[in-house]
Amino acid sequence: MEDRYFAKYPPIPCEADADCNDNDWCTDSTCDTLTGRCSTVDIDLSATRCPPFADFNAGINTCTTNNDGTGSCVADPHPFVFLGCYADTDGTAVLDLHDLPDVLGNGYNHETCHQGCQDIGKKYFGLKANGQCSCGDSYGRYEETECDDCSITSTYFGDKKNCIFEDRCETDADCNDLNWCTENTCDTSTGMCMTVDISATRCPPDLNNLCESTRTCSSNNDGTGSCDVVPKCDDFNPCSEDTCDSLTGTCSHSQILDCSHSAEGFSLNTWTGISGDSLSFLEGNPSFPDSPTSTQTITGLLEIPDNTDNYFGSRLTAFITAPATGDYTFWVASDNQGKLYLSTDTNPANKQLIAKVEGHTGYRHFTAFPSQRSDTISLVAGETYYLEGRHKEGGGGDNFAVAWAIPGTDPNTAVIMEDRYFAKYPPIPCEADADCNDNDWCTDSTCDTLTGRCSTVDIDLSATRCPPFADFNAGINTCTTNNDGTGSCVADPHPFVFLGCYADTDGTAVLDLHDLPDVLGNGYNHETCHQGCQDIGKKYFGLKANGQCSCGDSYGRYEETECDDCSITSTYFGDKKNCIFEDRCETDADCNDLNWCTENTCDTSTGMCMTVDISATRCPPDLNNLCESTRTCSSNNDGTGSCDVVPKCDDFNPCSEDTCDSLTGTCSHSQILDCSHSAEGFSLNTWTGISGDSLSFLEGNPSFPDSPTSTQTITGLLEIPDNTDNYFGSRLTAFITAPATGDYT
């Protein structure tokens, strides 16, 4: 029996907690006043006296008592140090893809996992989930990630991530990782190894060799290594022969004739059978980046085909050429994760991460996360930059696209990059215009011999190769290239035809007097006005002034007039006149205007409707009725109509009784006695409230000629009274009798 359990005398019953004080600084004792006994279990004050360290690597803050009522806190370091949290595969797809490959099992804690990994000679150990323990000689195969709980008391360490620890170091020798390009030392105050890159010391530049750009340090990871020389003049184009002048260090490049490598499009490398939906599973795969499953070239837009597979990763590479000097913004859309890198030049080694998707986005959805958008990046016109995209797909749908906003466009509108701005390889510096020939028959390229760059904007030869047609209705004479130095001109007809120019009211006086009554508004061009009128079911459209668009089912209410400019490039079409157009016809049915008195056909060579008057066919004369002068065709404009008979013997005198002999067709006329109609003078009909100063405003008024505002008879001279009113129109009618036979003016 130990003496903590016995004494020479029995205990004295306690009356207060102070009677139970055992002078232990790390505990507190209490008195049970009902029994007079001190508590057999003291209250632990360790966490209060010595709170846990916030830094795991500081160790355990241990409470130590002097058993005289005093004590102190002593740092008790762990035999291992915490390095951080790193993503890890769950191992269900490919078992050898764990970050730490030696998995001991589940149910471990810090001490048992550390000991287990030491037993198999591994430097690093990791804990995840409910205590799965893994060991390895290295870590960080996947990206660093946010921790859940890696504390010494933790029972759950996080899903698909490891809390990574290593042996606490005591000397520099404990930190030697056999990397020839680094120097490792032990920080004995923290127990952590410190690594310094000594590549520049191992591989200093050769100042006597002007054609070396860099000397790269390469370690064999056994304590030895070598220096790899990167040529200064490599322009990363397989069709370029690169030469460096050893005396001056000047680079020159020449085209390799008949080179089989096409620069068109971008390179897409794909790795299949990669588990997970995080890019870390691709980037940590042993076959990345040098051994893809497949390689292909994609042209068109800077995006990969969507919804192609599951559990794969891809990397696209391209060289983009800036079309203008200024600020650029880049975006990336991706399902699942994606990253976008841009270099400061054509060298891939200088690439920097500019945008990323950490979760997933919809197809071409560039605004789901702020991280999808880059900061503003300044580029120089004509300069070429290396661009790289990385993409990882788990299960379900997949997509990846790159967009940008170039100077002069809305900086907040993402436009997917077109292949005219990128290529698989950087351009070879030019020396003459001929070096810039892209075999486009419709353009001409030039070389800036000062910069060795081909012009970013080609000279457009379209108007020279294919001059515009003089006839609007012939369409656009489009220049088409075969991209082999040849090409042709192709007539591209408009979807509408030009009919002519017709006067129109300005609408300020009577709004319903427009030639084409449905006025859509201003700021239209041919295409938008045509579409707008189609949308409301109108056949004809007109443009006037600065683009006022009007629509209608008919036109020509006022007289035809001389045109100003109705061309497809016009911005001003003329004042108080419409350039009139109609839908281009393809079949006769397109021309049917439901006029019973006409026949309409489509001239497919011009796209114009042709109208033939068939009144004589609809309403032929009655040869058996000698008293009919004409039979007039009248259409109801619904596909039906009728024939109106005009009497032969009408002499247009209200005081004359007209008679026709049906046997001979002879006319006779007799005076109607006491007729109230005086034949003296001439008739004057007047219409008031008619806007404009052109007769077209009178002749186009619905009340003309049958419903004048007033009618009067004027005698004396054949003239109307002057200065009688404003904004009116009039019509005078008379029958004149020639006083003599001869020529009149």
Residue pairs with C-beta under 8 A, 6 or more apart in sequence:
11 37
11 38
12 19
13 36
13 37
14 20
14 31
14 32
14 33
14 36
14 37
14 38
15 31
15 33
15 36
16 31
16 33
17 28
17 29
17 30
17 31
19 31
19 38
20 29
20 30
20 31
20 38
20 39
21 29
21 69
22 29
22 42
22 67
23 65
23 67
23 68
23 69
24 42
24 65
24 67
24 71
25 45
25 49
25 63
25 64
25 65
25 66
25 69
25 70
25 71
26 44
26 45
26 46
26 49
26 63
26 64
26 65
26 71
27 42
27 43
27 44
27 45
27 65
28 42
28 43
28 45
29 38
29 39
29 42
29 43
30 38
30 39
30 43
31 37
31 38
31 39
32 38
32 39
45 63
46 62
46 63
49 63
49 71
49 73
50 61
50 62
50 63
50 73
51 61
52 60
52 61
53 59
53 60
53 61
53 75
56 78
56 81
56 82
56 150
56 151
56 152
57 77
57 78
57 81
57 82
57 190
57 191
57 192
58 75
58 77
59 75
59 76
59 77
59 78
60 75
60 76
60 77
60 78
60 152
61 73
61 74
61 75
61 76
62 73
62 74
62 75
62 76
63 71
63 73
64 71
64 72
64 73
64 74
65 71
66 72
77 168
77 191
78 110
78 152
78 168
79 114
79 167
79 168
80 110
80 114
80 125
80 165
80 166
80 167
80 168
81 165
81 166
81 167
81 168
81 190
81 191
81 192
82 150
82 163
82 164
82 165
83 124
83 139
83 164
83 165
83 166
83 192
84 144
84 147
84 164
85 144
85 145
85 146
85 147
85 148
85 150
85 158
85 161
85 162
85 163
85 164
86 99
86 126
86 139
86 140
86 141
86 142
86 143
86 144
86 145
86 161
86 162
86 164
87 99
87 142
87 143
87 144
87 145
87 160
87 161
87 278
87 280
88 98
88 99
88 100
88 126
88 128
88 134
88 142
88 160
88 161
88 162
89 97
89 98
89 99
89 142
89 160
89 275
89 276
89 281
90 160
90 275
90 276
91 97
91 98
91 103
92 275
93 273
93 275
93 276
93 311
94 273
94 275
97 141
97 275
97 281
97 284
97 285
98 134
99 126
99 134
99 136
99 139
99 140
99 141
99 142
99 162
99 284
100 122
100 124
100 125
100 126
100 134
100 135
100 136
100 139
100 162
100 164
101 134
101 136
102 117
102 120
102 122
102 134
102 135
102 136
103 132
103 133
103 134
104 113
104 116
104 117
104 133
104 134
104 135
105 132
105 133
106 129
106 130
106 131
106 132
106 133
107 130
107 131
108 116
108 127
108 131
108 132
108 133
109 127
109 131
110 127
110 152
110 165
112 133
113 125
113 126
113 127
113 131
113 133
114 125
114 165
114 167
116 125
116 133
116 135
117 123
117 124
117 125
117 133
117 135
118 167
120 135
122 135
122 136
122 137
123 136
123 137
123 166
123 167
124 135
124 136
124 137
124 138
124 139
124 164
124 165
124 166
125 133
125 134
125 135
125 164
125 165
125 166
126 133
126 134
126 135
126 136
126 139
126 162
126 163
126 164
126 165
127 133
127 150
127 154
127 157
127 162
127 163
127 165
128 134
128 157
128 158
128 159
128 160
128 161
128 162
128 163
129 156
129 157
129 158
129 159
130 155
130 156
130 157
131 155
131 157
134 162
139 162
139 164
140 164
141 280
141 284
142 278
142 280
142 281
142 283
142 284
143 278
143 279
143 280
143 283
145 161
147 158
147 161
147 163
148 156
148 157
148 158
148 159
148 161
149 156
149 157
149 158
150 157
150 163
154 163
157 163
166 193
167 174
168 191
168 192
169 175
169 186
169 187
169 188
169 191
169 192
169 193
170 186
170 188
170 191
171 186
172 184
172 185
172 186
174 186
174 193
175 184
175 185
175 186
175 193
175 194
175 195
176 184
177 184
177 195
177 221
178 219
178 221
178 222
178 223
179 219
179 221
179 225
180 202
180 217
180 219
180 220
180 221
180 223
180 224
180 225
181 197
181 198
181 199
181 202
181 217
181 218
181 219
181 225
182 195
182 196
182 197
182 198
182 219
183 195
183 196
183 198
184 193
184 194
184 195
184 196
185 193
185 194
185 196
186 192
186 193
186 194
187 193
187 194
198 217
199 216
199 217
202 217
202 225
202 227
203 215
203 216
203 217
203 227
204 215
205 212
205 214
205 215
206 212
206 215
209 246
210 232
210 244
210 245
210 246
210 247
210 248
210 249
211 231
211 232
211 233
211 244
211 245
211 246
211 249
212 229
212 230
212 231
212 232
213 230
213 231
213 232
213 233
213 234
214 229
214 230
215 227
215 228
215 229
215 230
216 227
216 228
216 229
216 230
217 225
217 227
217 228
218 225
218 226
218 227
218 228
219 225
220 226
231 242
231 244
232 244
232 249
232 251
233 242
233 243
233 244
233 251
233 252
233 253
234 242
235 242
235 251
235 253
235 346
235 426
235 428
235 429
236 319
236 346
236 347
236 348
236 386
236 425
236 426
237 253
237 263
237 425
237 426
237 427
237 428
238 256
238 259
238 261
238 425
239 255
239 256
239 259
239 261
239 263
239 425
239 428
240 253
240 254
240 255
240 256
240 425
240 428
241 253
241 254
241 255
241 256
242 251
242 252
242 253
243 251
243 252
243 253
243 254
244 250
244 251
245 251
245 252
252 429
253 428
253 429
254 428
255 428
255 435
261 424
261 425
262 297
262 424
263 423
263 424
263 425
263 427
264 297
264 299
264 419
264 423
264 424
265 297
265 298
265 299
265 300
265 419
265 422
265 423
265 424
266 297
266 298
266 302
266 316
266 317
266 318
266 419
266 422
266 423
266 424
267 295
267 296
267 297
267 316
267 317
267 318
267 424
268 295
268 296
268 297
268 298
268 304
268 314
268 315
268 316
269 289
269 292
269 294
269 295
269 314
269 315
269 316
269 317
270 292
270 293
270 294
270 295
270 296
270 312
270 313
270 314
271 282
271 285
271 287
271 288
271 292
271 293
271 312
271 313
271 314
272 293
272 294
272 309
272 311
272 312
273 293
273 311
273 312
274 281
274 282
274 285
274 311
274 312
274 313
274 392
275 281
275 311
276 311
276 392
276 394
277 336
277 337
277 360
277 392
277 393
277 394
277 395
278 336
278 337
278 392
279 313
279 337
279 338
279 339
279 390
279 391
279 392
281 313
281 392
282 288
282 313
282 390
282 392
283 390
285 313
287 293
288 313
288 315
289 315
292 315
293 312
297 424
298 304
298 305
298 316
299 419
300 418
300 419
301 401
301 416
301 417
301 418
301 419
302 316
302 318
302 389
302 401
302 402
302 403
302 416
302 417
302 418
302 419
302 422
303 364
303 399
303 400
303 401
303 402
303 416
304 314
304 316
304 391
304 399
304 400
304 401
306 363
306 397
306 398
306 399
307 397
307 398
307 399
308 398
309 393
309 398
310 393
310 394
310 395
310 396
310 398
311 393
311 394
311 395
312 392
312 393
313 390
313 391
313 392
313 393
314 390
314 391
314 393
314 400
315 388
315 389
315 390
315 391
316 388
316 389
316 391
316 400
316 402
317 348
317 386
317 387
317 388
317 389
317 424
318 386
318 387
318 388
318 422
318 423
318 424
319 346
319 384
319 385
319 386
319 387
319 422
319 423
319 424
319 425
319 426
319 427
320 384
320 385
320 387
320 417
320 421
320 422
321 382
321 383
321 384
321 385
321 421
321 422
321 423
321 427
321 456
322 328
322 379
322 380
322 381
322 382
322 383
322 384
322 385
322 406
322 456
323 381
323 406
323 421
323 456
323 457
324 381
324 406
324 407
324 408
324 456
325 379
325 380
325 381
325 407
326 378
326 379
326 406
326 407
326 408
327 376
327 377
327 378
327 407
327 411
328 376
328 377
328 378
328 379
328 404
328 405
328 406
328 407
329 373
329 374
329 375
329 376
329 377
329 404
329 405
329 411
329 414
330 340
330 342
330 354
330 355
330 373
330 374
330 377
330 402
330 403
330 404
331 355
331 366
331 372
331 373
331 374
331 402
331 403
331 404
331 414
332 338
332 339
332 340
332 355
332 356
332 357
332 366
332 372
332 389
332 400
332 401
332 402
332 403
333 357
333 361
333 362
333 363
333 364
333 365
333 366
333 368
333 372
333 399
333 400
333 401
333 403
334 357
334 360
334 361
334 391
334 399
334 400
334 401
335 357
335 360
335 361
335 362
335 363
335 393
335 396
335 397
335 398
335 399
335 400
336 357
336 359
336 360
336 392
336 393
336 394
336 398
337 356
337 357
337 358
337 359
337 360
337 391
337 392
338 356
338 357
338 389
338 390
338 391
338 392
338 400
339 353
339 355
339 356
339 357
339 389
339 390
340 353
340 354
340 355
340 356
340 374
340 387
340 388
340 389
340 402
341 351
341 352
341 353
341 354
341 387
341 388
341 389
341 390
342 351
342 352
342 354
342 374
342 377
342 385
342 386
342 387
342 388
343 349
343 350
343 351
343 352
343 385
343 386
343 387
344 350
344 352
344 385
345 383
345 384
345 385
345 386
346 384
346 385
346 386
346 426
347 386
348 386
348 388
350 386
351 386
351 388
354 374
354 375
354 377
355 371
355 372
355 373
355 374
356 371
356 372
357 368
357 369
357 371
357 372
358 369
358 371
359 368
359 369
361 368
361 369
361 372
361 399
362 368
362 399
363 397
363 399
363 401
364 399
364 401
364 403
364 416
366 372
366 373
366 401
366 403
366 414
367 373
367 414
376 411
379 385
381 456
382 448
382 451
382 453
382 454
382 455
382 456
383 453
384 426
384 427
386 426
387 402
387 422
389 400
389 402
391 398
391 400
401 416
402 416
402 417
403 414
403 415
403 416
403 417
404 414
404 415
404 417
405 411
405 412
405 413
405 414
405 415
406 415
409 415
427 453
427 454
428 435
429 452
429 453
430 436
430 447
430 448
430 449
430 452
430 453
430 454
431 447
431 449
431 452
432 447
432 449
433 444
433 445
433 446
433 447
435 447
435 454
436 445
436 446
436 447
436 454
436 455
437 445
437 485
438 445
438 458
438 483
439 481
439 483
439 484
439 485
440 458
440 481
440 483
440 487
441 461
441 465
441 479
441 480
441 481
441 482
441 485
441 486
441 487
442 460
442 461
442 462
442 465
442 479
442 480
442 481
442 487
443 458
443 459
443 460
443 461
443 481
444 458
444 459
444 461
445 454
445 455
445 458
445 459
446 454
446 455
446 459
447 453
447 454
447 455
448 454
448 455
461 479
462 478
462 479
465 479
465 487
465 489
466 477
466 478
466 479
466 489
467 477
468 476
468 477
469 475
469 476
469 477
469 491
472 494
472 497
472 498
472 566
472 567
472 568
473 493
473 494
473 497
473 498
473 606
473 607
473 608
474 491
474 493
475 491
475 492
475 493
475 494
476 491
476 492
476 493
476 494
476 568
477 489
477 490
477 491
477 492
478 489
478 490
478 491
478 492
479 487
479 489
480 487
480 488
480 489
480 490
481 487
482 488
493 584
493 607
494 526
494 568
494 584
495 530
495 583
495 584
496 526
496 530
496 541
496 581
496 582
496 583
496 584
497 581
497 582
497 583
497 584
497 585
497 606
497 607
497 608
498 566
498 579
498 580
498 581
499 540
499 555
499 580
499 581
499 582
499 608
500 560
500 563
500 580
501 560
501 561
501 562
501 563
501 564
501 566
501 574
501 577
501 578
501 579
501 580
502 515
502 542
502 555
502 556
502 557
502 558
502 559
502 560
502 561
502 577
502 578
502 580
503 515
503 558
503 559
503 560
503 561
503 576
503 577
503 694
503 696
504 514
504 515
504 516
504 542
504 544
504 550
504 558
504 576
504 577
504 578
505 513
505 514
505 515
505 558
505 576
505 691
505 692
505 697
505 700
506 576
506 691
506 692
507 513
507 514
507 519
508 691
509 689
509 691
509 692
509 727
510 689
510 691
513 691
513 697
513 700
513 701
514 550
515 542
515 550
515 552
515 555
515 556
515 557
515 558
515 578
515 700
516 538
516 540
516 541
516 542
516 550
516 551
516 552
516 555
516 578
516 580
517 550
517 551
517 552
518 533
518 536
518 538
518 550
518 551
518 552
519 548
519 549
519 550
520 529
520 532
520 533
520 549
520 550
520 551
521 548
521 549
522 545
522 546
522 547
522 548
522 549
523 546
523 547
524 532
524 543
524 547
524 548
524 549
525 543
525 547
526 543
526 568
526 581
528 549
529 541
529 542
529 543
529 547
529 549
529 551
530 541
530 581
530 583
532 541
532 549
532 551
533 539
533 540
533 541
533 549
533 551
534 583
536 551
538 551
538 552
538 553
539 552
539 553
539 582
539 583
540 551
540 552
540 553
540 554
540 555
540 580
540 581
540 582
541 549
541 550
541 551
541 552
541 580
541 581
541 582
542 549
542 550
542 551
542 552
542 555
542 578
542 579
542 580
542 581
543 549
543 566
543 570
543 573
543 578
543 579
543 581
544 550
544 573
544 574
544 575
544 576
544 577
544 578
544 579
545 572
545 573
545 574
545 575
546 571
546 572
546 573
547 571
547 573
550 578
555 578
555 580
556 580
557 696
557 700
558 694
558 696
558 697
558 699
558 700
559 694
559 695
559 696
559 699
561 577
563 574
563 577
563 579
564 572
564 573
564 574
564 575
564 577
565 572
565 573
565 574
566 573
566 579
570 579
573 579
576 692
576 694
582 609
583 590
584 607
584 608
585 591
585 602
585 603
585 604
585 607
585 608
585 609
586 602
586 604
586 607
587 602
588 600
588 601
588 602
590 602
590 609
591 600
591 601
591 602
591 609
591 610
591 611
592 600
593 600
593 611
593 637
594 635
594 637
594 638
594 639
595 635
595 637
595 641
596 618
596 633
596 635
596 636
596 637
596 639
596 640
596 641
597 613
597 614
597 615
597 618
597 633
597 634
597 635
597 641
598 611
598 612
598 613
598 614
598 635
599 611
599 612
599 614
600 609
600 610
600 611
600 612
601 609
601 610
601 612
602 608
602 609
602 610
603 609
603 610
614 633
615 632
615 633
618 633
618 641
618 643
619 631
619 632
619 633
619 643
620 631
621 628
621 630
621 631
622 628
622 631
625 662
626 648
626 660
626 661
626 662
626 663
626 664
626 665
627 647
627 648
627 649
627 660
627 661
627 662
627 665
628 645
628 646
628 647
628 648
629 646
629 647
629 648
629 649
629 650
630 645
630 646
631 643
631 644
631 645
631 646
632 643
632 644
632 645
632 646
633 641
633 643
633 644
634 641
634 642
634 643
634 644
635 641
636 642
647 658
647 660
648 660
648 665
648 667
649 658
649 659
649 660
649 667
649 668
649 669
650 658
651 658
651 667
651 669
652 735
653 669
653 679
654 675
654 677
655 671
655 672
655 675
655 677
655 679
656 669
656 670
656 671
656 672
657 669
657 670
657 671
657 672
658 667
658 668
658 669
659 667
659 668
659 669
659 670
660 666
660 667
661 667
661 668
678 713
680 713
680 715
681 713
681 714
681 715
681 716
681 734
682 713
682 714
682 718
682 732
682 733
682 734
683 711
683 712
683 713
683 732
683 733
683 734
684 711
684 712
684 713
684 714
684 720
684 730
684 731
684 732
685 705
685 708
685 710
685 711
685 730
685 731
685 732
685 733
686 708
686 709
686 710
686 711
686 712
686 728
686 729
686 730
687 698
687 701
687 703
687 704
687 708
687 709
687 728
687 729
687 730
688 709
688 710
688 725
688 727
688 728
689 709
689 727
689 728
690 697
690 698
690 701
690 727
690 728
690 729
691 697
691 727
692 727
695 729
697 729
698 704
698 729
701 729
703 709
704 729
704 731
705 731
708 731
709 728
714 720
714 721
714 732
718 732
718 734
720 730
720 732
738 744
